[in-house]
Amino acid sequence: MSGFGNEFATECLEGVLPEGQNNPQRCPYGLYAEQLSGTAFTAPRETNQRTWLYRIRPSVVHSPYEEEPAGHFSDDYSTTPPSPQQMRWKPFDIPSTPNVDFVKGLHTVAGAGDPCTRYGAAIHVYTCNTSMKNRAFYNADGDFLIVPQQGTLLITTELGRLEVEPNELCVIQQGIRFRVDVRGPSRGYILEVWGNHFVLPNLGPIGANGLANPRDFQTPHAWYEDLEEEYTIVSKYQNKLFSVKQDHSPFDVVGWHGNYAPYKYNFKNFMVINATAFDHADPSIFTVLTCPGAMPGTALCDFVIFPPRWAVQDHTFRPPYYHRNCMSEFMGLIFGNYEAKEEEFMPGGASLHSMMTPHGPDAQCFNGASTADLKPVRVADNTQAFMFESSLSLRTSKWARETCQKLDPNYWKCWQELPKNFDPSQK
């Protein structure tokens, strides 16, 4: 089903959805009605999100919660020493040991804020090699924006199934249970936000069309399984993991209607806006989704991509400019070579340029772009880089700084060969 934020109605059996009301005295087919609220009951109508589920058993049928080990999926970034240093990671390792599923393969890179106070964000990577067997996961703290880098994810949610490939994203909102199946070694990135949901950015003078168009977002049709087998449900709650047992599949929703549902988006559908006369436009023109923050016009987090496009500007240094930003910039590479750093920034790796930490093109990029023939050229063909940009001052985890052993200690050196070109006698 296509569209962003639509009111959807979908059922696996004719007549599952009750007519004219949400919770009748007796639901069709002996189902239970259950509301899943994504916003407060009293949120303004234009932002209110909820969905009614019609399921074989209510989700409350389970054993007591028990805490379970979270591994490197944690909030220890709140206790690690801060560092404003430019950071770059080599590709994160995919497990060589068997039976590492999506949940076991979650690793926290950085974060800020607190899910208890409902304001903040965290960045994770997942590396796994096996499907979740009779296990499901849900995030009670916030929303996941998942970006596969290697391997297709087959995601079964309570509201239906999604197949998400590299060069696509998937958003699974707070509270929605899901299972991840993989076909082989898999790796990707996750942006988690607390306190708000992702929306499309306002277009302003761009007009009614452009960037990520609403019709290109895909939401699953209802799908269910009626299985009486033991299932483990893992919950992320206040940055800890808990689990419950139940004797049936959680994916037993036979029909649903509402506007609170997972979705995916393919980056190839992004309508690129770019400068056509002079100067390098700000990267905000590449925003796919934004999670609004407390200050108008300042996002809690933006999701930005750098897609294939034309560069045609005259008398302009065309790569990204040198920059000190009041935002934190975390970048990942899905495939290809990023234009500003083509040598050591590799697919499956990442970089973090913290708040007000200088960054920009390396010496090789600067020298090439400063003398290039400014004819129209293609940029980023066969390449897809992205950025999680946040108004929060992110702090990295111990796993990211030490345990993963992927942090490049020589990253800072890529700028040291930039020479002094100033000559007061030459304009």
TACOR-V967271 format. One line per field, one symbol per residue. ss: DSSP state (A for helix, B for strand, O for the rest). phi: phi as a letter, one per 40 degrees, with the letter a starting at -180 (. if undefined). burial: 1 if it has 9 or more other ideal C-beta (glycine too) atoms within 8 Angstrom, else 0. A space follows every 10 residues. Layout:
ss=???
phi=???
burial=???
This chain:
ss=OBOOOOOBBB BOOOOOOOOO OOOOOOOAAA OBBBBBBOOO OOOOOOOOOB BBBBBOOOOO OOOOOBBBOO OOOOOAAAOO OOOOOOBBBO OOOOOOOOOO OOOOOBBBBB BBBBOOOOBB BBBBBBBBOO OOOOBBBBBO OOBBBBBBBB OOBBBBBOOB BBBBOOOBBB BBOOOOOBBB BBOOOBBBBB BBBBOOOBBO OOOAAAOOOO BOOAAAOBOO OOOOOOOOOO BBBBBBBOOB BBBBBBOOOO OOBBBBBBOO OOBBBBAAAO BOOOOOOOOO OOAAAABBBB BBOOOOOOBB BBBBBBOOBB BOOOOOOOOO OOBOOOOBBB BBBBBOOOOO OOOOOOOOOB BBBOOOOOBO OOAAAAAAAA AOOOOOBBBO OOOBBBBBBB OOOOBBOAAA AAAOOOBOOO AAAAAOOOOO OOOOOOO
phi=.bhbgccbaa acbcgccccg abbcdbcdgg cbcacbccbc dccddcbcba acbbbcbccc cacccbcbdb gccabcccbc ccaccdbabc dcccdcccgb cdccccbcca aagacccgai aabbbbbaaa ccbfbbbabc cacbbbbcbb gcbbbcbcbh bbbbbdgbbb bbcdgccabb bbbidbaabb bbbbhabcbc cccfcdhcbh fccdcccbbc cdaabbbbbc bbbbbcbfgb bbbbbacacc cbccaaaibb acabaccccc ccbacbbagc cccccbccbb bcbccdgbcd abbbbbcdac bbccfbcccd ccabbcbcbb bbbcagbccc accbcbdgba abbcdgccai cccccccccc bccccdbcbg cfbabaacbb ccccbccccc cbccfbcccb ddccbccccc bcaccbc
burial=1010000101 1000011100 0000001100 1111111110 0000000011 1111110010 0000000000 0111011001 0000011111 1101100001 1111111111 1110100011 1111111111 1100111111 1111111111 1111111111 1101011111 1111111111 1100111111 1111001111 1010000000 1111011111 0111000000 1111111000 1111110111 1111111111 1111101011 1001100001 0010111111 1010000011 1111111010 1010010111 0000100111 1111110111 1101101111 1111101011 1110110010 0000000011 0011111111 1101111111 1001011100 1001100000 0000000
